């Protein structure tokens, strides 16, 4: 009987905890994350100086989205991964420059003491610099699997990290857990939009390669040639991967034949 009461109390406590957590997520966390997400999106409006740095990042993401929408079998490559790491490095240097110049405050003025005046923004800029150097080092030496490296160094993660850091340094967006969650939400939203744009682009390219194409024939011809080239490259890669397996099978068969001959 005592054991039954203990189990009942544990269940009631767990139900109460779940209810409290759900209430927190609904009434506090979700509204705060949504408000922070809006702060991130409107940061260039709050400080127009951001536009000079944000515009190349947005253009890069869009161009690479349409490029990989058309050439879906290609990877970004180690050289591109190194280049993207440099983007994050240059952004971190710009953030440190912005802090040194007093964040646009003419009263404060340019001074090295501004790093002490804005410790959180300075720490964030140094963290971004450190991440950029680590990525640059790993990509340059091919030190991690290319699947992981190419994802971490692809335009969306790199440029979104740079954007969120700029929003924090250039404006009054707080650097806390809510901002991190809002950044992750923004990442998945943009990832979904990018995948949708690629899907739409592929549908348009497939339709344009048919009889009802509104695009020039030379374009569709080049597109067909590109598709064939991609398929041929994929076949070569597949053959290379299968070749070691075939050789191993041949060796095994030879061993079996020798053993049979001995018997």
N, C-alpha and C positions, 0 to 999 in steps of 0.2 A: 504493500500500500504506500509506504514511504517512497519507494522507487517510482511509483506511478506519479506521485505528486511532484517529484523532482523532474521527471521527464516533462510533465505538463508545464512546470515553471520555465524550463529551458526553451520549450516550443513557444511559449507566450513571450519570452524575452526576445527570441529571434524574430518573431512576427513584429514585435514593437520596434526592433532595430531596422527591419526592412521598411516598415512604414515611415520611420523617421528619415531614413536615407532617401526614400522616394520623395518625401515632402521637401527635403533639402534640395534635391536635384531639380524639382519642379519649381519651387518658390524662390530659390536663391541662386543656385549655380547656373541654371539655364538662362535666366534674365541677365545675369552678370556677364556671361559669355557672349550673349547676343549683343549687349551694349558695347563690350570690348571689341567685338568683331566689327561693329559699325565705326568705332574709333579708328581701327586699323585701316578700314577702307576709305575713310574720309581724311586720313592723315595728310595727303598731299594738298588738300584744300586748306587745312589748318596751317600748313607751312609750304607755300608754293615752291620754295627752294628745293624741295624733294623731287619735284617734277623732272629736274635736269638729270637726276640719277635714276629715277623710276622708269622713265620713258624707254631707255635702252633695254632695261630688264624685261619690260612688258613686250616690246617688239621682238626680243630674242625668243621668248617663250612662244609667241604666236608663230613666228617663222619656223621654229623647230617643230612645233606641233603639226603644221601643214607639210613640212618636209617629211617627217616620219609617218604622216598619214598617207603620203604618196609612196614612200619607199619603206614599207612596213617591215621588211626583212632585215634591214640594216641596223647595226648598233652604232652608238655614238663614237666608239673608238677611244683608245687610250689617250691619243693626242688631244681630242676634244675634252676628255675628262680633265686633263691637265689645264687646258685653257679655261674651263669652267671654275676650277679651283682658283685660278688667278683672278677671276671676276670677284669672288668672295674676298680675296686678299685686297684688291683695289677698293672695294666697298668699305672694308674695315679701316683702311688708311683714311678714306674720306670721312668716316665717322670720327676718327681721332682728330682730324683737321677741324671738323665742325665744332668739337668740344674745345679745342685749343682757341678757336676764334670766338668763344663765348656763346655759342649756339645762336648767333645772330643778334645778341644783345649788345647794343652799342655802348651801354653804360658799363658793362663788364669789361669788354674789350678783349683783345688777344693776349693770352698769358698762359704759361705752363701751370700756373696755380689753378686754372680752371679744371684740371684733371682731379684736383683735390676737392674742388667745389661741387663737382658732379661725379661722385664716386661710383654710383650704380651704372650710369651711362658709360663711364670710362671702363669699368669692369666688363660690361657687355661687349664693348668694342674690342677689348683685348681677347675676350673669349672667341669672338668671331675671327679675329686675326689668328689665334691659335688653331682653331678648327680648319681655317683655310690652309695654314702651313702643314698640318697633319695630312689633309686630303691631297695637297700638292705632293708631299713626300711619298705617300702611299701610291698615288697614281703614277708618279714618275718612275717608281721602282717596280710597278706591277706587283705590289706586295700583298694584295688581297684579291680574292676571286673577282673576275671582271663583272659578274652579274651584280654583286654588291657594290662594287666601285662605280659602275655605270649608272646604277640607280641613285646612289648618293650624290654623284656628280652631274646628274642630268639637269637640264635647265630649271625645271619646276622646284625641286628641293633647294637648289643653290639660290635661285633668284627670290624665292619666297622667304628663305631665311634672311637674305640681304634686305628684303623689303620690310619685314617685321622689325629687324634691328634698326633700320633707318627710321621707322615710325616711332620707335621708343626714344631714339636719340634726338631726332629733329623736332618731336612734339612732346606733349605731356602724357603720352601713353605710359602706364605703369608697367614695370618689368616684374611680373609675379606669375603665380600659377594660372590665374584666369587668362592672362595674355598667352601663355603657352598653349592652353587648351583652345583658345580662340584661333591661334595660329594653326593648330592641327585640324580644326574644323575647316578653316579656310583652305588648307592643303587638300583635303578630301573633296571639297566643293570644286576647287579648280581642277583636280585630277579627273573628276566626273565630267566637267565641261570639256576638258581636253580630249578625253576618250570619245565624247559625243561628237566633237568637231572632226576627229579622225574618221569616225564611222560615217559621218555625212560626206566627208571628202571622198572616201573610198566608194560610196554609193554613186556620187557624181561622176567619178572617174570611170567606174564600170559602165554607167549609163552612157557617158560620152564616147566610150569606145565602140558603141553599137551604131546601128544605122541612124538612129535619131539624134546623133550628136550635133550640138550647136557650136562645138569648138572646131577649129581648123583641123583638116585631115593630118597635117604635119604634126600637130600636137598629139592626136590619137596614135599616130604611127610611132612617135617617140615614146609614148606611154607604153604601147605594146612591146616595143623593143626593150624598154626598161624592165617590164615585168618578166620577159623571157630571160634577160640577163640575171635578174634576181633569182629566178627559178634554177638557172644553170649553176649559179654560185651556191645556192642551197644544196643542190644535188652533189656538187663537188665536196662540200663540207661533210655531207652525209656519207659519201664514199670514203673519205679520209677517216671518218670515225669508225666505219665498218671494217676497214682494211686490217687494223690490228687484230680484230676478232677473227677474221678469215685466216690470217696467218697462224694464230693460236690453234684454230681448229685443224689446219693442215699439219702442224707440228704434232698435235695429239693423235691424228690419224696415222702419221708416220710412226710414232712410238708404238701404237697398237699393232701396226703391220709388222714391225720389227719383233715385238713380243710374240706375235703369232708365228712368225718364221722360226724363232728360236724353239718354240714348242714343237 
